[in-house]
């Protein structure tokens, strides 16, 4: 009889974080699920092998890991970065993997990865001197200044190439050491969030900015409405998740003709707004995707063991 699939949900807040709670519950309906605090991970280097430990036991006891909230109140974040790399290096199934998560977190890296993949995305620039920042703003015209990392619309400013905008962008570089600018994409006070899991668009909402605000983030009072995007828009969202190599992602877009322009890609996205608007719980979709990958991997490994034990050869 095939043993249960075991899924470790890495989170420091299994009960306080809504998303972690949903993932644990969804995984538990399909498999054995356990919450793992990031501080409960460790490694041993033994001879020519590296053993990753989860809660004091070899991590191979788990068939898959979901990095729900990969950093917490205890432990060292830099150490945890390397443990996740080591975990992936042992061949463990990790969703989402660390490097794609870091790519999505870094807005400049997201911009150039999307461009390399041919995914429509606004022109962007990054500058480390006041003069370069001012020249970049003038070149882009109206632009949005964003922290290089961050979410929820925090620290986001819309700037024009006028005296006021140029002075502000210089001040941002002086304060932060660098600035990321993204060309402003006009939209009628609304944009789209498409949730992609396993390479497919699974749900979408239209986000409407509150009165007097251009940012559509739900935490800033944005309204949400369930929508079914055109196939071209879904294809762009799927291409964006693929370009960043994310198992699941929240892709923010502005529709343009038959397609769309990708504004941001979120590797650890919230789906509360999607659940409220559509009734679809993305935790269920993520858990089903992870279970499917884990089962396929186990069967593939079992087949390899069987072929080795029987001496079977496939040409």
C-alpha positions in Angstrom: 0.0 0.0 0.0 1.4 3.4 -1.0 2.2 5.5 2.0 0.7 9.0 2.4 2.3 11.9 0.8 3.8 14.2 3.4 3.9 18.0 2.8 5.8 20.4 5.0 4.4 23.9 5.1 7.3 26.2 6.1 5.8 29.1 8.2 6.6 30.8 11.5 2.9 31.6 11.9 0.8 28.5 11.3 -2.1 29.9 13.3 -1.7 33.7 13.1 -1.2 33.9 9.3 -4.4 33.4 7.3 -2.6 32.1 4.2 -0.5 29.6 6.2 -3.7 28.4 7.9 -5.5 27.9 4.5 -2.5 26.0 3.0 -2.2 23.7 6.0 -5.9 22.9 6.0 -5.9 22.3 2.2 -2.8 20.1 2.3 -4.3 18.2 5.3 -7.3 17.3 3.2 -5.1 15.5 0.7 -2.0 14.4 2.5 -0.2 14.4 5.8 0.6 18.1 6.5 2.9 19.6 9.1 3.8 23.2 9.9 7.6 23.7 10.0 9.0 26.8 11.6 12.0 28.2 9.6 14.1 28.0 12.7 13.4 24.3 12.9 15.5 23.7 9.8 19.2 22.8 9.9 21.9 21.0 8.0 24.7 18.5 8.5 27.6 18.2 6.1 28.7 14.6 6.4 31.4 13.2 4.1 30.3 13.9 0.5 26.7 14.6 1.4 24.6 17.3 2.8 21.6 16.4 5.1 18.9 18.9 5.7 17.0 18.5 8.9 13.4 19.5 9.6 12.4 19.4 13.2 15.5 17.4 14.0 14.9 14.6 11.5 16.0 14.2 7.9 13.9 16.4 5.6 13.5 13.4 3.2 10.7 12.3 5.4 8.7 14.9 3.5 7.7 14.6 -0.1 7.3 18.3 -0.7 7.7 21.7 1.0 5.7 24.8 0.5 7.5 28.0 1.5 4.5 29.9 2.8 6.3 32.3 5.2 10.0 31.4 4.9 11.3 33.8 7.5 10.1 34.2 11.1 10.8 35.5 14.5 13.6 33.1 15.4 16.7 31.9 13.7 18.9 33.8 11.2 17.4 34.8 7.8 20.8 34.5 6.0 21.2 30.9 7.3 17.7 30.1 6.2 18.4 31.3 2.7 21.3 28.8 2.5 19.2 26.0 4.0 16.6 26.5 1.3 19.3 26.3 -1.3 20.7 23.2 0.3 17.3 21.7 0.5 16.7 22.2 -3.2 20.2 20.8 -3.8 19.3 17.5 -2.2 16.6 17.2 -4.8 13.7 18.1 -2.5 10.5 19.4 -4.1 10.1 23.0 -2.9 7.2 25.3 -4.0 7.9 28.1 -4.7 11.7 27.7 -4.9 14.0 30.3 -3.4 15.6 31.9 -6.5 12.2 32.4 -8.3 10.9 34.0 -5.1 13.9 36.3 -4.9 13.4 37.2 -8.6 9.8 38.1 -8.0 10.7 40.1 -4.9 13.2 42.2 -6.9 11.3 44.5 -9.2 14.3 45.3 -11.4 15.1 41.6 -11.9 11.5 41.0 -12.6 11.6 43.7 -15.3 14.6 42.3 -17.2 13.5 38.6 -16.8 10.1 39.5 -18.4 11.8 41.4 -21.2 14.2 38.5 -21.9 11.2 36.2 -22.1 9.4 38.5 -24.5 6.6 39.2 -22.0 5.0 42.7 -22.4 6.1 44.9 -19.5 6.7 48.6 -19.1 10.0 50.2 -19.8 12.0 50.5 -16.6 15.2 51.8 -15.2 17.3 51.6 -12.0 19.8 54.3 -11.0 22.2 54.8 -8.1 23.2 58.5 -8.6 21.0 61.5 -8.5 22.0 62.6 -12.0 21.3 59.1 -13.5 17.9 59.0 -11.7 17.0 62.4 -13.1 18.0 61.4 -16.7 16.1 58.1 -16.4 12.9 59.9 -15.3 13.2 62.3 -18.2 13.7 59.4 -20.6 10.7 57.5 -19.3 8.4 60.5 -19.0 5.8 59.9 -16.4 6.9 57.1 -14.2 6.2 55.2 -11.0 9.0 55.0 -8.4 8.9 51.8 -6.4 11.1 50.3 -3.7 13.3 47.6 -5.3 11.6 45.2 -3.0 8.2 45.5 -1.4 4.5 44.9 -1.9 1.1 46.2 -1.1 1.8 49.6 -2.7 4.1 50.7 0.1 6.5 53.4 -0.9 5.1 53.7 -4.4 5.0 57.2 -6.0 3.9 58.6 -9.3 6.3 61.1 -10.7 6.3 63.4 -13.7 9.4 64.7 -15.6 8.8 68.2 -14.3 10.9 70.1 -11.8 9.0 68.6 -8.9 9.4 65.0 -10.2 13.1 65.5 -10.9 13.7 66.9 -7.4 11.8 64.0 -5.8 13.6 61.3 -7.7 17.0 62.8 -6.7 15.8 62.8 -3.1 14.8 59.1 -3.3 18.3 58.2 -4.5 19.9 60.3 -1.8 17.8 58.6 0.8 17.8 55.0 -0.4 21.0 54.7 -2.5 19.1 53.5 -5.6 15.7 54.0 -7.2 13.6 51.8 -9.5 11.4 53.5 -12.1 8.7 52.0 -14.2 7.1 53.8 -17.0 3.5 54.8 -16.2 0.9 52.7 -17.9 -2.4 54.6 -18.2 -5.4 52.7 -16.9 -8.9 53.8 -16.0 -8.6 53.3 -12.3 -8.6 49.6 -12.5 -6.3 46.7 -13.3 -6.2 42.9 -13.1 -4.8 40.3 -10.8 -4.5 36.9 -12.3 -3.6 33.9 -10.1 -1.5 31.3 -11.9 -0.9 27.9 -10.5 1.0 25.1 -12.3 1.4 27.2 -15.5 -2.4 27.9 -15.8 -4.5 30.9 -15.0 -6.9 29.7 -12.3 -8.7 32.8 -11.1 -8.8 36.6 -11.8 -10.2 39.7 -10.3 -10.5 43.3 -11.5 -9.2 45.7 -8.9 -10.7 49.2 -8.7 -8.9 52.0 -7.0 -10.8 53.9 -4.3 -11.8 57.5 -5.0 -8.9 59.9 -5.2 -6.3 57.1 -5.5 -4.6 55.5 -8.5 -3.2 52.5 -6.6 -5.6 49.5 -6.8 -4.2 47.4 -3.9 -6.9 45.8 -1.9 -5.2 46.7 1.4 -5.5 50.4 0.3 -9.3 50.1 -0.1 -9.4 48.8 -3.7 -12.6 47.0 -4.7 -12.5 43.7 -6.3 -14.7 42.1 -9.0 -14.6 38.6 -10.3 -13.8 38.5 -14.1 -12.9 36.1 -16.8 -10.0 37.7 -18.7 -9.6 37.3 -22.5 -7.5 34.3 -23.5 -4.7 36.7 -24.6 -4.6 38.2 -21.1 -4.4 34.8 -19.5 -1.7 33.8 -21.8 0.4 36.8 -20.8 -0.1 36.1 -17.1 0.9 32.5 -17.7 4.0 33.6 -19.6 5.0 35.9 -16.8 4.9 33.2 -14.2 6.8 30.9 -16.5 9.5 33.6 -17.1 10.1 33.8 -13.4 9.9 30.0 -13.0 7.2 30.2 -10.3 4.9 27.3 -9.5 2.3 29.8 -8.4 2.1 33.6 -8.7 -0.2 36.6 -8.6 0.3 38.6 -11.8 -0.8 42.2 -11.9 -1.6 43.5 -15.4 -3.2 46.3 -17.3 -5.2 45.1 -20.4 -3.9 46.4 -23.7 -5.9 45.4 -26.9 -6.1 41.6 -27.1 -3.3 41.1 -24.5 -2.0 42.9 -21.5 1.1 44.6 -20.0 2.5 43.0 -16.8 3.1 45.5 -14.0 4.3 43.1 -11.3 4.7 39.4 -10.5 4.2 38.3 -6.9 5.8 35.1 -5.8 4.1 35.0 -2.4 0.8 36.5 -3.4 -2.3 37.1 -1.2 -5.4 35.4 -2.5 -7.9 36.8 0.1 -9.2 39.3 -2.4 -9.7 36.5 -5.0 -11.5 34.3 -2.5 -13.8 37.2 -1.5 -14.6 38.1 -5.1 -14.8 34.7 -6.7 -15.3 32.1 -3.9 -12.3 30.3 -5.2 -9.7 29.3 -2.6 -6.3 29.3 -4.2 -4.9 27.3 -1.2 -6.9 24.3 -2.6 -5.5 24.8 -6.1 -1.9 25.1 -4.7 -2.3 22.0 -2.5 -3.7 20.0 -5.5 -0.7 21.1 -7.6 1.9 20.2 -5.0 0.2 16.9 -4.4 0.2 16.1 -8.1 3.9 17.0 -8.4 4.8 14.9 -5.4 2.9 11.9 -6.6 4.4 12.1 -10.1 7.9 12.3 -8.6 7.3 9.4 -6.2 6.0 7.2 -9.0 8.9 8.1 -11.2 11.4 7.3 -8.5 9.6 4.0 -7.7 9.8 3.1 -11.4 13.6 3.8 -11.5 14.1 1.6 -8.4 12.0 -1.1 -10.0 13.9 -1.0 -13.3 17.2 -1.2 -11.5 16.1 -4.1 -9.3 14.8 -6.1 -12.3 17.6 -5.1 -14.7 15.0 -3.6 -17.2 16.5 -1.6 -20.0 14.6 0.9 -22.1 15.9 2.1 -25.4 
